[in-house]
């Protein structure tokens, strides 16, 4: 392990997670006779699991700070039902309903953040209460399925970018351009991060490993881009939404004072307070943040379903928490990355899709996902113990 850490720097665990994802994809590719990686299935993978990715972005900050949020699934049902009612019953324009939904998500975060940060009730208790409260409100509001919804809204969860650049053979040019921009952006960001680490005298991975990682990531993005370009729709709209959120919140977590405060509070709350960090304000804003992201997930889920349903969001909080832990977020707080949570969400998504294609019973699917989560957390704990002993 020490040799690996010397070669790969601080990100050895992240490489292991990516390797696990690739192995799981390869396994289901063989078991499904290649059906898993059909272009339309690759596009559906992102559309069906966008809610996990969106919620996991916010859940990383919550867990890193030493908290947990059990209410996000119920908040998704509550806000999704409200947004559907705004458009279907009240005739609100799509844009106005979306903005209102996100504002309500922020208010939900204010409500829960107040009890956690300023009253001092543990987040587990507050969000457990929130899970019950908002599920009950969702059932009251959406006694019956609210549908139909405007096509422009439904396209958020089901539609793809218009192909205004045409095709090269069967390849969607718009998707190829987006993939190329993603590869260049990732490379530039990686180089800048490496330079900043060197400038501050921090350890970095070996140059050969850095170049190899960049090449592998470029190949992975290129392969996914090519598959998406062959699908019937091209680039899913929701994938761009998730990508923008990942970029924005990665910057927030890694490059802002607020992000550094989250890691400081999660690493050692007492030391952070003594250093001048306002831990109460940090905790409060963390829950406002995840409340807004739960609203975005509600919009994505409702648009995907094309209707407001009181039963929406069942077990969403468990999927998001599992994605974070599988992606390397530490159970004890202080450690976690959004990129890792995205890989964890993809692992969950591939498991869901692969097992569904194989027609595995839903009960066994739950059992398998639970086993994967247990193994991921066990691996994290064992690796930390070995690191402490070495």
Order of alpha helices (4+ residues) and beta strands (2+ residues): alpha-alpha-alpha-alpha-alpha-alpha-alpha-alpha-beta-beta-alpha-alpha-alpha-alpha-alpha-alpha-alpha-alpha-alpha
